[in-house]
Amino acid sequence: MAQEQKSFIARLFSYRESAILLALILLMTAVTIFAPNFINGSNLYLVSKQISFVAIVAFGELFVILTGSIDLSVGSNMELSGVIRNGLVLMRVSAYWQTAVTGVIIVLAAVLDRIKNK
Protein backbone atom coordinates (compact mmCIF):
# COMPACT_ATOMS: atom_id res chain seq x y z
CA MET A 1 0.00 0.00 0.00
CA ALA A 2 1.46 3.35 -1.05
CA GLN A 3 2.20 5.89 1.63
CA GLU A 4 -0.09 8.89 1.42
CA GLN A 5 1.47 12.18 0.44
CA LYS A 6 1.28 14.89 3.08
CA SER A 7 0.02 18.28 1.99
CA PHE A 8 2.41 21.21 1.86
CA ILE A 9 0.92 22.74 5.02
CA ALA A 10 1.23 19.44 6.93
CA ARG A 11 4.87 19.08 5.89
CA LEU A 12 5.57 22.71 6.76
CA PHE A 13 4.19 22.39 10.29
CA SER A 14 5.90 19.07 10.91
CA TYR A 15 9.13 20.98 11.55
CA ARG A 16 9.96 22.33 14.98
CA GLU A 17 10.88 25.76 13.61
CA SER A 18 7.43 26.24 12.09
CA ALA A 19 6.20 27.69 15.41
CA ILE A 20 8.37 30.75 14.72
CA LEU A 21 6.74 31.20 11.31
CA LEU A 22 3.29 30.81 12.84
CA ALA A 23 4.10 33.37 15.55
CA LEU A 24 5.33 35.82 12.90
CA ILE A 25 2.16 35.40 10.86
CA LEU A 26 -0.04 35.86 13.94
CA LEU A 27 1.92 38.94 15.00
CA MET A 28 1.69 40.51 11.54
CA THR A 29 -2.05 39.77 11.43
CA ALA A 30 -2.63 41.38 14.83
CA VAL A 31 -0.61 44.47 13.93
CA THR A 32 -2.43 44.77 10.61
CA ILE A 33 -5.80 44.65 12.38
CA PHE A 34 -4.85 47.37 14.86
CA ALA A 35 -2.80 49.49 12.43
CA PRO A 36 -4.20 49.09 8.89
CA ASN A 37 -1.35 51.11 7.37
CA PHE A 38 1.15 48.44 8.45
CA ILE A 39 0.78 46.37 5.29
CA ASN A 40 1.32 48.94 2.59
CA GLY A 41 4.17 49.34 0.14
CA SER A 42 5.93 52.31 1.69
CA ASN A 43 5.89 50.88 5.22
CA LEU A 44 7.16 47.48 4.10
CA TYR A 45 9.91 49.28 2.17
CA LEU A 46 10.92 51.27 5.26
CA VAL A 47 10.91 48.18 7.48
CA SER A 48 13.05 46.24 5.01
CA LYS A 49 15.43 49.21 4.77
CA GLN A 50 15.75 49.39 8.56
CA ILE A 51 16.53 45.69 9.01
CA SER A 52 18.97 45.44 6.11
CA PHE A 53 22.06 46.04 8.28
CA VAL A 54 21.02 43.39 10.80
CA ALA A 55 20.20 40.97 7.96
CA ILE A 56 23.64 41.45 6.39
CA VAL A 57 25.38 40.85 9.72
CA ALA A 58 23.19 37.80 10.42
CA PHE A 59 23.94 36.37 6.98
CA GLY A 60 27.68 36.80 7.54
CA GLU A 61 27.40 35.25 11.01
CA LEU A 62 25.56 32.29 9.47
CA PHE A 63 28.61 31.49 7.34
CA VAL A 64 30.95 31.90 10.30
CA ILE A 65 28.92 29.42 12.34
CA LEU A 66 28.49 26.99 9.42
CA THR A 67 32.25 26.82 8.87
CA GLY A 68 32.74 25.86 12.51
CA SER A 69 34.33 29.10 13.61
CA ILE A 70 31.84 30.02 16.30
CA ASP A 71 32.09 33.76 16.90
CA LEU A 72 29.08 35.34 18.52
CA SER A 73 30.79 38.62 19.38
CA VAL A 74 29.39 40.30 16.26
CA GLY A 75 26.11 41.10 17.99
CA SER A 76 27.78 42.69 20.99
CA ASN A 77 30.07 44.74 18.74
CA MET A 78 27.06 45.90 16.76
CA GLU A 79 25.26 46.94 19.94
CA LEU A 80 28.32 48.73 21.31
CA SER A 81 28.60 50.61 18.02
CA GLY A 82 24.96 51.63 18.27
CA VAL A 83 25.36 52.91 21.81
CA ILE A 84 28.47 54.89 20.90
CA ARG A 85 26.82 56.35 17.79
CA ASN A 86 23.69 57.33 19.70
CA GLY A 87 25.80 59.10 22.31
CA LEU A 88 27.68 60.96 19.60
CA VAL A 89 24.41 61.93 17.89
CA LEU A 90 23.17 63.40 21.16
CA MET A 91 26.39 65.38 21.39
CA ARG A 92 25.72 66.65 17.81
CA VAL A 93 28.93 65.22 16.36
CA SER A 94 29.12 65.09 12.55
CA ALA A 95 28.54 61.77 10.79
CA TYR A 96 32.17 61.58 9.67
CA TRP A 97 33.50 61.85 13.21
CA GLN A 98 30.81 59.50 14.51
CA THR A 99 32.12 56.81 12.18
CA ALA A 100 35.77 57.51 12.98
CA VAL A 101 35.32 57.60 16.76
CA THR A 102 33.12 54.50 16.75
CA GLY A 103 35.68 52.56 14.71
CA VAL A 104 38.56 53.60 16.96
CA ILE A 105 36.66 52.65 20.13
CA ILE A 106 35.63 49.24 18.75
CA VAL A 107 39.20 48.48 17.64
CA LEU A 108 40.59 49.58 21.02
CA ALA A 109 38.06 47.40 22.82
CA ALA A 110 39.01 44.40 20.66
CA VAL A 111 42.74 44.98 21.23
CA LEU A 112 42.31 45.37 24.98
CA ASP A 113 40.21 42.18 25.08
CA ARG A 114 42.87 40.33 23.10
CA ILE A 115 45.62 41.54 25.46
CA LYS A 116 43.58 40.65 28.53
CA ASN A 117 42.79 37.12 27.34
CA LYS A 118 46.31 36.29 26.16
C-alpha positions in Angstrom: 0.0 0.0 0.0 1.5 3.4 -1.1 2.2 5.9 1.6 -0.1 8.9 1.4 1.5 12.2 0.4 1.3 14.9 3.1 0.0 18.3 2.0 2.4 21.2 1.9 0.9 22.7 5.0 1.2 19.4 6.9 4.9 19.1 5.9 5.6 22.7 6.8 4.2 22.4 10.3 5.9 19.1 10.9 9.1 21.0 11.5 10.0 22.3 15.0 10.9 25.8 13.6 7.4 26.2 12.1 6.2 27.7 15.4 8.4 30.7 14.7 6.7 31.2 11.3 3.3 30.8 12.8 4.1 33.4 15.6 5.3 35.8 12.9 2.2 35.4 10.9 0.0 35.9 13.9 1.9 38.9 15.0 1.7 40.5 11.5 -2.1 39.8 11.4 -2.6 41.4 14.8 -0.6 44.5 13.9 -2.4 44.8 10.6 -5.8 44.7 12.4 -4.9 47.4 14.9 -2.8 49.5 12.4 -4.2 49.1 8.9 -1.3 51.1 7.4 1.1 48.4 8.5 0.8 46.4 5.3 1.3 48.9 2.6 4.2 49.3 0.1 5.9 52.3 1.7 5.9 50.9 5.2 7.2 47.5 4.1 9.9 49.3 2.2 10.9 51.3 5.3 10.9 48.2 7.5 13.0 46.2 5.0 15.4 49.2 4.8 15.7 49.4 8.6 16.5 45.7 9.0 19.0 45.4 6.1 22.1 46.0 8.3 21.0 43.4 10.8 20.2 41.0 8.0 23.6 41.4 6.4 25.4 40.9 9.7 23.2 37.8 10.4 23.9 36.4 7.0 27.7 36.8 7.5 27.4 35.3 11.0 25.6 32.3 9.5 28.6 31.5 7.3 31.0 31.9 10.3 28.9 29.4 12.3 28.5 27.0 9.4 32.2 26.8 8.9 32.7 25.9 12.5 34.3 29.1 13.6 31.8 30.0 16.3 32.1 33.8 16.9 29.1 35.3 18.5 30.8 38.6 19.4 29.4 40.3 16.3 26.1 41.1 18.0 27.8 42.7 21.0 30.1 44.7 18.7 27.1 45.9 16.8 25.3 46.9 19.9 28.3 48.7 21.3 28.6 50.6 18.0 25.0 51.6 18.3 25.4 52.9 21.8 28.5 54.9 20.9 26.8 56.4 17.8 23.7 57.3 19.7 25.8 59.1 22.3 27.7 61.0 19.6 24.4 61.9 17.9 23.2 63.4 21.2 26.4 65.4 21.4 25.7 66.7 17.8 28.9 65.2 16.4 29.1 65.1 12.6 28.5 61.8 10.8 32.2 61.6 9.7 33.5 61.8 13.2 30.8 59.5 14.5 32.1 56.8 12.2 35.8 57.5 13.0 35.3 57.6 16.8 33.1 54.5 16.8 35.7 52.6 14.7 38.6 53.6 17.0 36.7 52.7 20.1 35.6 49.2 18.8 39.2 48.5 17.6 40.6 49.6 21.0 38.1 47.4 22.8 39.0 44.4 20.7 42.7 45.0 21.2 42.3 45.4 25.0 40.2 42.2 25.1 42.9 40.3 23.1 45.6 41.5 25.5 43.6 40.6 28.5 42.8 37.1 27.3 46.3 36.3 26.2 
